Amino acid sequence: MDRFVRRGFSECSIGAIPETRRKVINLSRGSKYYMKWLQPDHSGITVDSAGLKRLSGFNGSST
């Protein structure tokens, strides 16, 4: 589907899908498979479990 390609996905073979994921795929459907390589995040912004954004190297103190 073109919408996946426009969003950076590329078509791949079933062999490229991790084995744990392949076990739950219904092969009789004849689906196409797409993958997208994610780039590492170098922004320095992380989100903690409460969903609060934090900047790396900033502890919030005024000293």
C-alpha contacts under 8 A as a table, 3 or more apart, distances in Angstrom:
res1	aa1	res2	aa2	distance
1	M	4	F	5.84
1	M	5	V	6.97
2	D	5	V	5.14
2	D	6	R	6.17
3	R	6	R	5.10
3	R	7	R	6.39
4	F	7	R	5.13
4	F	8	G	6.59
4	F	9	F	5.29
4	F	10	S	7.41
4	F	34	Y	7.57
5	V	8	G	5.23
5	V	9	F	4.80
5	V	10	S	5.80
5	V	11	E	7.98
6	R	9	F	7.26
8	G	36	K	6.27
9	F	34	Y	5.85
9	F	35	M	5.28
9	F	36	K	4.54
9	F	37	W	7.85
10	S	34	Y	5.29
10	S	35	M	5.58
10	S	36	K	6.46
11	E	32	K	7.14
11	E	33	Y	5.65
11	E	34	Y	4.30
11	E	35	M	6.48
12	C	16	A	6.39
12	C	32	K	7.80
12	C	33	Y	5.48
12	C	34	Y	5.43
12	C	35	M	6.56
13	S	16	A	5.58
13	S	17	I	7.43
13	S	32	K	7.99
13	S	33	Y	6.40
14	I	17	I	5.47
14	I	22	R	7.40
14	I	33	Y	6.61
15	G	18	P	7.67
17	I	21	R	6.61
17	I	22	R	6.22
18	P	21	R	5.42
18	P	22	R	6.26
19	E	22	R	4.93
19	E	23	K	6.32
20	T	23	K	5.51
20	T	24	V	7.43
21	R	24	V	5.72
21	R	25	I	6.84
22	R	25	I	5.22
26	N	29	R	6.03
27	L	30	G	5.89
27	L	31	S	7.32
41	D	44	G	7.53
44	G	55	L	5.75
44	G	56	S	5.10
45	I	53	K	6.45
45	I	54	R	5.58
45	I	55	L	4.73
45	I	56	S	6.19
46	T	53	K	5.70
46	T	54	R	5.45
46	T	55	L	6.66
46	T	56	S	7.47
47	V	50	A	7.72
47	V	51	G	5.39
47	V	52	L	5.42
47	V	53	K	4.65
47	V	54	R	6.33
48	D	51	G	5.29
48	D	52	L	5.64
48	D	53	K	6.80
48	D	54	R	7.63
49	S	52	L	7.51
54	R	58	F	7.57
55	L	58	F	5.64
